[in-house]
């Protein structure tokens, strides 16, 4: 939970700074999501799931999930903006949706370690 919270804060902070600098909201949220992505991976691998998977296995899996989450964030945010919601409301709703989807994907695929039986 903490890893996702820190990643979300970094996402929003980067997005808000970029919007303040004059960047359009859609590329700003895409860039912010990328910043949050890296922080989230390390936090999830080390703390949220206490994974023993080597990074060479976990990171490509994470990138797959992150690409799905990044796309979901961008699509949801864009659709909500087109529907007439403001930047803040659109991002809050998109973030909630993506956080839920990312957690399920990470739990069931990214950091899932198969249980094996030692047969001798």
C-alpha positions as CSV (number, residue, x, y, z in Angstrom):
1,X,0.0,0.0,0.0
2,X,2.8,2.4,0.9
3,X,4.7,1.7,-2.4
4,X,1.6,2.5,-4.4
5,X,0.9,5.6,-2.4
6,X,4.5,7.0,-2.9
7,X,4.3,6.1,-6.6
8,X,0.9,7.9,-6.9
9,X,2.3,11.0,-5.1
10,X,5.3,11.1,-7.5
11,X,2.9,10.6,-10.5
12,X,0.7,13.5,-9.4
13,X,3.6,15.8,-8.4
14,X,5.3,15.3,-11.8
15,X,2.0,15.8,-13.6
16,X,1.1,19.0,-11.7
17,X,4.6,20.4,-12.2
18,X,4.5,19.7,-15.9
19,X,1.0,21.2,-16.3
20,X,2.2,24.3,-14.3
21,X,5.1,24.6,-16.8
22,X,2.5,24.7,-19.7
23,X,2.5,21.0,-20.8
24,X,-0.9,19.7,-21.9
25,X,-2.6,17.5,-19.3
26,X,-2.6,14.3,-21.3
27,X,1.2,14.1,-21.9
28,X,1.7,15.4,-18.3
29,X,-0.2,12.5,-16.8
30,X,1.6,10.0,-19.1
31,X,5.0,11.3,-17.9
32,X,3.9,11.4,-14.3
33,X,2.8,7.7,-14.6
34,X,6.2,6.8,-15.9
35,X,7.9,8.5,-12.9
36,X,5.6,6.7,-10.5
37,X,6.2,3.4,-12.3
38,X,9.8,3.1,-11.4
39,X,9.2,4.0,-7.7
40,X,6.4,1.5,-7.5
41,X,8.4,-1.4,-8.9
42,X,11.1,-1.2,-6.3
43,X,8.6,-0.6,-3.5
44,X,6.4,-3.5,-4.5
45,X,9.3,-5.9,-5.1
46,X,11.0,-5.2,-1.8
47,X,8.2,-4.2,0.6
48,X,4.7,-4.9,-0.6
49,X,5.3,-8.5,-1.8
50,X,8.7,-9.2,-0.2
51,X,9.5,-11.0,-3.4
52,X,12.5,-13.3,-3.8
53,X,12.1,-13.3,-7.5
54,X,15.2,-12.0,-9.3
55,X,14.8,-8.7,-11.0
56,X,15.5,-10.4,-14.4
57,X,12.2,-12.3,-13.9
58,X,10.1,-9.8,-11.9
59,X,11.0,-6.6,-13.8
60,X,9.8,-7.8,-17.3
61,X,6.6,-9.1,-15.7
62,X,6.2,-5.8,-13.9
63,X,6.7,-3.8,-17.2
64,X,4.0,-5.8,-18.8
65,X,1.6,-5.0,-16.0
66,X,2.8,-1.4,-16.0
67,X,2.2,-1.0,-19.7
68,X,-1.4,-2.2,-19.1
69,X,-1.8,0.2,-16.2
70,X,-0.2,3.1,-18.0
71,X,-2.5,2.5,-20.9
72,X,-5.5,2.2,-18.6
73,X,-4.6,5.4,-16.9
74,X,-4.1,7.3,-20.1
75,X,-7.3,6.0,-21.7
76,X,-9.4,6.5,-18.6
77,X,-8.0,10.0,-18.0
78,X,-8.5,11.0,-21.6
79,X,-12.1,9.6,-21.8
80,X,-13.1,11.4,-18.5
81,X,-11.6,14.7,-19.8
82,X,-13.6,14.3,-23.0
83,X,-16.7,13.6,-21.0
84,X,-16.3,16.9,-19.3
85,X,-14.7,16.1,-16.0
86,X,-11.8,18.3,-14.8
87,X,-8.2,17.3,-14.6
88,X,-8.3,16.6,-10.9
89,X,-11.5,14.5,-11.0
90,X,-10.4,12.6,-14.1
91,X,-7.0,11.8,-12.5
92,X,-8.5,10.7,-9.1
93,X,-11.0,8.3,-10.8
94,X,-8.3,7.0,-13.2
95,X,-5.8,6.5,-10.3
96,X,-8.3,4.5,-8.3
97,X,-9.1,2.2,-11.2
98,X,-5.4,1.7,-12.1
99,X,-4.3,1.1,-8.5
100,X,-6.9,-1.7,-8.1
101,X,-6.0,-3.3,-11.5
102,X,-2.3,-3.0,-10.8
103,X,-2.5,-4.6,-7.4
104,X,-4.4,-7.6,-8.7
105,X,-2.0,-8.1,-11.6
106,X,1.0,-7.8,-9.4
107,X,-0.4,-10.3,-6.9
108,X,-1.5,-12.8,-9.4
109,X,1.3,-12.6,-12.0
110,X,4.2,-10.2,-11.4
111,X,5.4,-11.3,-8.0
112,X,3.6,-14.7,-7.9
113,X,6.1,-17.4,-7.0
114,X,5.1,-20.9,-7.9
115,X,5.1,-23.3,-4.9
116,X,7.1,-26.4,-5.7
117,X,7.3,-29.7,-3.8
118,X,10.7,-31.2,-3.3
119,X,10.5,-34.8,-4.3
120,X,13.6,-36.9,-3.6
